[in-house]
Amino acid sequence: MSKHTNFRHHKMGGHDAEGLKNFWEKVIQEQTKQREGEESRLSKSALNKLRHEWTLRLEGRARQVQAHAKTQKEQMTLLSIETLPSPDKTVA
C-alpha cells in the first residue's frame, strides 16, 4: 500500500458528513461535561486541604527538629570548651 493515500477518492455524501460531524460533536460535548464534573468534584474535595495541613505540620516539625539539633550542637560546643584543661597559673 502506498504511503501517499489520496483521500479525495473516498466520496462521502452530505448526510454521511453531517452524521460524522454530529457524532464527534456529541463525543466532545460528553467529554467536556465529564471533565467539568471531575474538576468540580476535585475542587470540592477535602484532599487538597488535608495535604496542605499535613505539609504545614511537616514543615513545622522539620523546623523544630532543626532547632533542637542546633541547640544540642551549641550545648556540645559549650561542654567541650568547659572540659578543656585550664592552664595552671601557679607553674612558673
C-alpha positions in Angstrom: 0.0 0.0 0.0 1.3 3.4 -0.9 2.3 5.9 1.8 0.6 8.7 -0.1 -3.1 7.6 0.1 -5.3 10.0 -1.8 -8.3 10.6 0.4 -10.1 12.5 -2.3 -11.2 9.2 -3.8 -13.4 8.5 -0.8 -16.7 10.1 -1.5 -18.8 11.0 1.4 -22.3 12.2 0.9 -23.7 15.3 2.6 -25.7 13.1 5.0 -22.7 11.0 6.0 -20.5 14.1 6.7 -23.3 15.6 8.8 -23.7 12.4 10.7 -20.0 12.1 11.4 -19.8 15.8 12.4 -22.7 15.3 14.8 -21.1 12.1 16.2 -17.8 13.9 17.1 -19.6 17.0 18.4 -21.5 14.7 20.8 -18.3 12.9 21.8 -16.6 16.2 22.5 -19.6 17.5 24.4 -19.7 14.4 26.6 -16.0 14.5 27.4 -16.2 18.2 28.2 -19.1 17.5 30.6 -17.2 14.7 32.3 -14.1 16.8 32.6 -16.0 19.7 34.1 -17.7 17.3 36.5 -14.4 15.9 37.6 -12.9 19.4 38.1 -15.9 20.3 40.2 -15.6 17.2 42.3 -11.9 17.8 42.8 -12.4 21.4 43.8 -14.9 20.3 46.5 -12.6 17.5 47.7 -11.1 17.8 51.2 -7.9 16.0 50.0 -6.1 19.2 48.9 -6.9 20.8 52.2 -5.6 17.8 54.1 -2.4 17.7 52.0 -1.9 21.4 52.8 -2.4 20.9 56.5 0.0 17.9 56.6 2.6 19.9 54.6 2.4 22.7 57.2 2.7 20.2 60.1 5.7 18.5 58.5 7.4 21.8 57.9 6.8 22.9 61.5 8.2 19.5 62.7 11.3 19.9 60.5 11.9 23.4 61.9 11.5 22.0 65.4 14.0 19.2 64.8 16.5 21.6 63.2 16.2 23.9 66.2 16.7 21.1 68.6 19.7 19.8 66.7 21.2 23.3 66.7 20.7 23.7 70.4 22.3 20.3 71.1 25.3 21.2 68.9 25.7 24.5 70.8 25.5 22.7 74.1 28.1 20.2 73.0 30.4 23.0 71.9 30.0 24.7 75.3 30.6 21.4 77.1 33.8 20.8 75.1 35.1 24.2 75.9 34.3 23.7 79.7 36.1 20.4 79.7 39.3 21.8 78.3 42.0 21.7 80.9 42.6 25.2 82.3 46.2 26.3 82.2 47.8 26.1 85.6 48.9 29.6 86.5 51.0 28.5 89.5 53.5 26.7 87.4 56.4 29.0 86.5 
